[in-house]
Amino acid sequence: MKAGLLTLSLRLYDVESLKARRSIVKRILADVHRMGPAFAVCELPERDGLNDLTVRIAHLSTDVRFSDSTLQRIAARFEHKPDYEVTESAIEFL
């Protein structure tokens, strides 16, 4: 089995409290969990305050091409949201 990792760096809009930030993070984590058991997601430690967020999504598969296309679709899915923008996206395989 191969593990594909998608790392998304996000810029959050209109976040002035930790509560508002956690609300957005919970929605992102729930979206990934609904995709199925082949996915895992985690929030990486904060870098520069409340408005920056880094999320890493893992996908397990025996086919690297399938995993790559799946992670690209997920990255595209998170591109156009009103609460945040994706500033950086990277896919790697272990």
NUVOMI-27986 format. One record per residue (C-alpha): residue in three letters; x, y, z. Coordinates in Angstrom, 2 decimals. Layout:
% NUVOMI-27986
{site "ALA"; {X; Y; Z}}
...
END
This chain:
% NUVOMI-27986
{site "MET"; {0.00; 0.00; 0.00}}
{site "LYS"; {1.05; 3.53; -0.74}}
{site "ALA"; {0.14; 6.62; 1.23}}
{site "GLY"; {-0.50; 9.84; -0.64}}
{site "LEU"; {-0.27; 13.08; 1.33}}
{site "LEU"; {-1.97; 16.30; 0.32}}
{site "THR"; {-0.81; 19.37; 2.23}}
{site "LEU"; {-3.04; 22.43; 1.96}}
{site "SER"; {-2.05; 25.84; 3.25}}
{site "LEU"; {-5.13; 27.99; 3.77}}
{site "ARG"; {-5.71; 31.67; 4.42}}
{site "LEU"; {-8.84; 32.11; 6.57}}
{site "TYR"; {-11.07; 35.14; 6.09}}
{site "ASP"; {-12.85; 37.10; 8.83}}
{site "VAL"; {-11.39; 35.09; 11.70}}
{site "GLU"; {-11.05; 37.20; 14.83}}
{site "SER"; {-11.29; 34.53; 17.50}}
{site "LEU"; {-10.17; 31.00; 18.18}}
{site "LYS"; {-13.82; 29.93; 18.22}}
{site "ALA"; {-14.37; 31.14; 14.64}}
{site "ARG"; {-11.17; 29.40; 13.52}}
{site "ARG"; {-12.17; 26.11; 15.14}}
{site "SER"; {-15.56; 26.30; 13.42}}
{site "ILE"; {-13.89; 26.38; 10.00}}
{site "VAL"; {-11.40; 23.66; 10.93}}
{site "LYS"; {-14.17; 21.35; 12.16}}
{site "ARG"; {-16.04; 21.74; 8.86}}
{site "ILE"; {-12.92; 20.90; 6.86}}
{site "LEU"; {-12.16; 17.85; 8.99}}
{site "ALA"; {-15.78; 16.65; 8.77}}
{site "ASP"; {-15.76; 17.02; 4.96}}
{site "VAL"; {-12.73; 14.76; 4.68}}
{site "HIS"; {-14.09; 12.19; 7.16}}
{site "ARG"; {-17.27; 11.89; 5.10}}
{site "MET"; {-15.20; 10.82; 2.08}}
{site "GLY"; {-14.59; 7.37; 3.53}}
{site "PRO"; {-12.24; 5.20; 5.57}}
{site "ALA"; {-9.33; 5.46; 3.11}}
{site "PHE"; {-8.76; 9.08; 4.21}}
{site "ALA"; {-7.21; 10.61; 7.29}}
{site "VAL"; {-6.84; 14.31; 8.05}}
{site "CYS"; {-5.04; 16.43; 10.63}}
{site "GLU"; {-4.42; 20.07; 11.35}}
{site "LEU"; {-0.75; 21.00; 11.60}}
{site "PRO"; {0.39; 23.38; 14.34}}
{site "GLU"; {-0.31; 27.08; 13.83}}
{site "ARG"; {2.35; 29.15; 12.14}}
{site "ASP"; {1.35; 32.80; 12.07}}
{site "GLY"; {-1.76; 33.44; 14.09}}
{site "LEU"; {-5.43; 32.76; 13.58}}
{site "ASN"; {-5.66; 33.39; 9.84}}
{site "ASP"; {-3.19; 30.76; 8.63}}
{site "LEU"; {-4.01; 27.06; 8.63}}
{site "THR"; {-2.22; 24.00; 7.31}}
{site "VAL"; {-4.11; 20.75; 6.83}}
{site "ARG"; {-2.65; 17.41; 5.76}}
{site "ILE"; {-4.87; 14.77; 4.16}}
{site "ALA"; {-3.67; 11.19; 3.69}}
{site "HIS"; {-5.11; 8.63; 1.27}}
{site "LEU"; {-4.24; 4.93; 1.31}}
{site "SER"; {-4.38; 2.96; -1.92}}
{site "THR"; {-2.55; 0.23; -3.80}}
{site "ASP"; {-2.61; 2.34; -6.99}}
{site "VAL"; {-0.52; 5.53; -6.93}}
{site "ARG"; {-2.30; 6.99; -9.99}}
{site "PHE"; {-5.71; 6.56; -8.36}}
{site "SER"; {-4.48; 8.12; -5.15}}
{site "ASP"; {-2.96; 11.05; -7.06}}
{site "SER"; {-6.16; 11.76; -9.00}}
{site "THR"; {-8.23; 11.46; -5.81}}
{site "LEU"; {-6.03; 13.92; -3.92}}
{site "GLN"; {-6.11; 16.35; -6.86}}
{site "ARG"; {-9.92; 16.24; -6.85}}
{site "ILE"; {-9.93; 16.92; -3.11}}
{site "ALA"; {-7.57; 19.88; -3.56}}
{site "ALA"; {-9.87; 21.27; -6.26}}
{site "ARG"; {-12.88; 20.75; -4.00}}
{site "PHE"; {-11.38; 22.97; -1.31}}
{site "GLU"; {-10.26; 25.68; -3.78}}
{site "HIS"; {-13.50; 27.67; -3.96}}
{site "LYS"; {-14.92; 28.27; -0.50}}
{site "PRO"; {-16.22; 31.55; 0.92}}
{site "ASP"; {-14.47; 31.20; 4.31}}
{site "TYR"; {-10.91; 30.64; 3.08}}
{site "GLU"; {-8.58; 30.39; 0.10}}
{site "VAL"; {-5.93; 27.78; -0.66}}
{site "THR"; {-2.57; 29.51; -0.86}}
{site "GLU"; {-0.46; 26.40; -1.44}}
{site "SER"; {-1.11; 22.78; -2.31}}
{site "ALA"; {1.37; 19.89; -2.52}}
{site "ILE"; {1.01; 16.14; -3.07}}
{site "GLU"; {3.65; 13.58; -2.10}}
{site "PHE"; {3.77; 9.78; -1.81}}
{site "LEU"; {5.35; 7.58; 0.83}}
END
